[in-house]
């Protein structure tokens, strides 16, 4: 199973629904303006999937060409690119999970597994985890914990530290996160962070709701 969502299987209609359902941050609220019309303009250019769209927005040159052919402003397309690229979180280095035993992380790195994407794809079922623990000598419990953490980092906005907080709050997978009650998770995260254990301040309820919705797309 891939670390990221399959952009080939996501239509522009699906993309539109996701943007409409998302509680966009203020700086991206303008994405809703004429969204349906803009999606139709993109489709007329033969862009039918998220994968197609990412390709056409990949470089400034391509983006400018698309703006010209569709009549959609370059500023809008730039904002759209930022939004959809957020759906593909950058893999985290395993060394960033620095509260876990460094010696165990080193065993995985020596085997060529150095980031969350590589580890997720190598441990997305129990048989794979068992085989990897045997071949690398990594502690089975550490590997189980790490596999849960990297699964959570597949969700937009989830850093290794956020994943650690979620795990401590009783959420051990992206699938479970997608089904959690926002109020209960909000309270659990507040308890986890008592005394500013992870960071100063707190995660707002609105952000928790965004996180849960993002998990539903993974």
GUDOBA-257094 format. One record per residue (C-alpha): residue number from 1; y, x, z. Coordinates in Angstrom, 3 decimals, m for minus. Layout:
REM GUDOBA-257094
(NUM (Y X Z))
...
END
This chain:
REM GUDOBA-257094
(1 (0.000 0.000 0.000))
(2 (3.429 1.318 m0.961))
(3 (6.103 2.159 1.587))
(4 (8.793 0.301 m0.356))
(5 (8.864 m3.187 m1.836))
(6 (7.683 m3.493 m5.453))
(7 (10.903 m3.830 m7.453))
(8 (8.941 m4.737 m10.584))
(9 (7.750 m7.967 m8.961))
(10 (11.187 m9.097 m7.789))
(11 (13.029 m11.251 m10.320))
(12 (16.780 m11.677 m10.472))
(13 (16.187 m15.158 m9.131))
(14 (14.470 m13.646 m6.098))
(15 (17.325 m11.168 m5.736))
(16 (19.867 m13.990 m5.803))
(17 (17.990 m15.934 m3.129))
(18 (17.806 m12.893 m0.874))
(19 (21.517 m12.189 m1.146))
(20 (22.325 m15.850 m0.506))
(21 (20.055 m15.926 2.548))
(22 (21.419 m12.697 4.007))
(23 (24.161 m12.676 6.605))
(24 (26.169 m10.140 4.654))
(25 (28.484 m7.759 6.437))
(26 (32.154 m8.591 5.697))
(27 (32.568 m5.718 3.230))
(28 (29.828 m7.205 1.039))
(29 (30.602 m10.907 1.378))
(30 (32.205 m10.877 m2.082))
(31 (28.731 m10.486 m3.588))
(32 (28.374 m14.252 m3.226))
(33 (31.315 m14.921 m5.532))
(34 (29.931 m16.251 m8.823))
(35 (26.541 m14.768 m8.006))
(36 (24.567 m17.232 m10.131))
(37 (26.783 m16.685 m13.175))
(38 (26.586 m12.926 m12.794))
(39 (22.781 m13.005 m12.569))
(40 (22.674 m15.004 m15.811))
(41 (24.927 m12.438 m17.479))
(42 (22.547 m9.683 m16.429))
(43 (19.536 m11.614 m17.724))
(44 (21.237 m11.982 m21.107))
(45 (21.216 m8.183 m21.280))
(46 (17.442 m8.165 m20.855))
(47 (17.521 m7.337 m17.158))
(48 (14.843 m9.500 m15.596))
(49 (13.704 m7.627 m12.510))
(50 (15.093 m5.664 m9.600))
(51 (13.505 m2.561 m11.101))
(52 (15.436 m3.072 m14.348))
(53 (18.664 m3.598 m12.447))
(54 (18.243 m0.501 m10.265))
(55 (17.727 1.555 m13.403))
(56 (20.907 0.248 m15.016))
(57 (22.939 0.857 m11.856))
(58 (21.483 4.292 m11.131))
(59 (24.366 6.365 m12.500))
(60 (28.089 5.762 m12.858))
(61 (27.762 6.050 m16.635))
(62 (25.080 3.376 m16.800))
(63 (26.965 1.164 m14.373))
(64 (30.157 1.359 m16.432))
(65 (28.220 0.507 m19.589))
(66 (26.661 m2.497 m17.856))
(67 (30.059 m3.665 m16.621))
(68 (31.353 m3.527 m20.186))
(69 (28.386 m5.353 m21.729))
(70 (28.262 m8.109 m19.110))
(71 (31.910 m8.540 m18.183))
(72 (30.990 m8.037 m14.520))
(73 (33.493 m5.820 m12.732))
(74 (32.422 m2.249 m11.998))
(75 (33.527 m2.673 m8.373))
(76 (31.223 m5.662 m8.010))
(77 (28.293 m3.803 m9.555))
(78 (28.931 m0.836 m7.245))
(79 (28.807 m3.166 m4.252))
(80 (25.634 m4.766 m5.616))
(81 (24.047 m1.334 m5.999))
(82 (24.827 m0.471 m2.384))
(83 (23.299 m3.718 m1.180))
(84 (20.047 m3.469 m3.100))
(85 (19.579 0.253 m2.430))
(86 (19.616 m0.633 1.254))
(87 (16.378 m2.520 0.606))
(88 (14.717 0.840 m0.102))
(89 (15.169 2.814 3.147))
(90 (15.126 6.579 2.789))
(91 (11.909 7.933 4.354))
(92 (12.386 9.691 7.686))
(93 (11.025 13.166 8.348))
(94 (8.147 13.096 10.828))
(95 (9.999 15.669 12.908))
(96 (12.637 12.978 13.560))
(97 (10.108 11.183 15.763))
(98 (10.852 13.962 18.204))
(99 (9.661 12.231 21.371))
(100 (6.064 12.555 20.132))
(101 (4.129 15.814 20.655))
(102 (5.433 18.415 18.232))
(103 (1.987 19.999 18.006))
(104 (0.521 16.755 16.646))
(105 (3.355 16.301 14.142))
(106 (2.766 19.886 12.996))
(107 (m0.888 19.087 12.220))
(108 (0.219 16.321 9.865))
(109 (2.873 18.504 8.264))
(110 (0.313 21.235 7.595))
(111 (m1.768 18.672 5.734))
(112 (1.212 17.893 3.471))
(113 (2.336 14.719 5.234))
(114 (5.959 15.300 6.137))
(115 (7.746 11.964 6.091))
(116 (7.327 8.311 6.994))
(117 (6.525 7.177 3.445))
(118 (3.688 9.691 3.044))
(119 (2.274 8.837 6.450))
(120 (2.473 5.085 5.890))
(121 (0.573 5.311 2.632))
(122 (m2.033 7.519 4.317))
(123 (m2.501 5.242 7.341))
(124 (m2.001 1.642 6.198))
(125 (m5.462 0.595 7.387))
(126 (m7.805 1.603 10.193))
(127 (m10.315 3.455 8.008))
(128 (m7.556 5.640 6.583))
(129 (m6.253 6.426 10.060))
(130 (m9.711 7.360 11.271))
(131 (m10.271 9.629 8.269))
(132 (m6.862 11.283 8.649))
(133 (m7.344 11.923 12.359))
(134 (m10.685 13.571 11.574))
(135 (m9.407 15.711 8.702))
(136 (m6.250 16.927 10.449))
(137 (m7.380 17.006 14.063))
(138 (m4.366 14.944 15.111))
(139 (m4.812 12.892 18.284))
(140 (m5.921 9.368 17.424))
(141 (m3.566 7.664 19.877))
(142 (m0.579 9.629 18.626))
(143 (m1.482 8.780 15.044))
(144 (m1.821 5.089 15.902))
(145 (1.622 5.061 17.519))
(146 (3.189 6.987 14.668))
(147 (1.659 4.664 12.070))
(148 (3.220 1.690 13.859))
(149 (6.597 3.408 13.980))
(150 (6.629 4.323 10.302))
(151 (5.627 0.776 9.371))
(152 (8.726 m0.457 11.199))
(153 (10.971 2.067 9.417))
(154 (10.165 0.278 6.161))
(155 (12.571 m2.425 7.330))
(156 (16.213 m2.052 6.330))
(157 (18.414 m0.486 9.059))
(158 (15.399 0.704 11.097))
(159 (15.764 4.352 12.050))
(160 (13.081 6.204 14.030))
(161 (15.023 5.431 17.221))
(162 (15.312 1.737 16.357))
(163 (11.593 1.697 15.619))
(164 (10.933 3.268 19.035))
(165 (13.006 0.552 20.696))
(166 (11.200 m2.185 18.790))
(167 (7.831 m0.756 19.761))
(168 (8.846 m0.616 23.411))
(169 (10.097 m4.207 23.109))
(170 (6.620 m5.336 22.071))
(171 (6.983 m5.290 18.291))
(172 (4.473 m2.952 16.623))
(173 (4.736 m3.836 12.935))
(174 (7.105 m5.070 10.252))
(175 (4.951 m8.190 9.872))
(176 (5.284 m8.985 13.570))
(177 (9.014 m8.326 13.483))
(178 (9.421 m10.878 10.692))
(179 (7.906 m13.579 12.913))
(180 (9.742 m12.798 16.142))
(181 (12.179 m15.138 17.852))
(182 (15.649 m13.628 17.562))
(183 (16.797 m14.600 21.055))
(184 (13.666 m13.218 22.709))
(185 (13.827 m9.981 20.745))
(186 (17.525 m9.625 21.544))
(187 (16.754 m9.924 25.256))
(188 (13.808 m7.514 24.996))
(189 (15.910 m4.871 23.231))
(190 (18.610 m5.234 25.864))
(191 (16.015 m4.559 28.571))
(192 (14.686 m1.559 26.677))
(193 (18.173 m0.070 26.449))
(194 (19.132 m0.579 30.111))
(195 (21.202 2.340 31.332))
(196 (22.006 3.290 27.711))
(197 (18.527 4.773 27.420))
(198 (18.747 4.938 23.634))
(199 (22.433 4.501 22.872))
(200 (25.663 3.274 24.397))
(201 (26.328 m0.413 23.866))
(202 (23.830 m2.917 22.564))
(203 (22.435 m4.448 19.411))
(204 (24.125 m7.808 18.807))
(205 (22.191 m11.026 18.308))
(206 (23.567 m11.289 14.800))
(207 (22.196 m7.841 13.972))
(208 (18.814 m8.798 15.431))
(209 (18.710 m11.840 13.157))
(210 (19.553 m9.631 10.175))
(211 (16.741 m7.262 11.151))
(212 (14.191 m10.070 11.390))
(213 (15.200 m11.475 8.005))
(214 (15.006 m8.013 6.426))
(215 (11.487 m7.604 7.819))
(216 (10.401 m10.810 6.107))
(217 (10.903 m9.146 2.707))
(218 (8.806 m6.043 3.437))
END
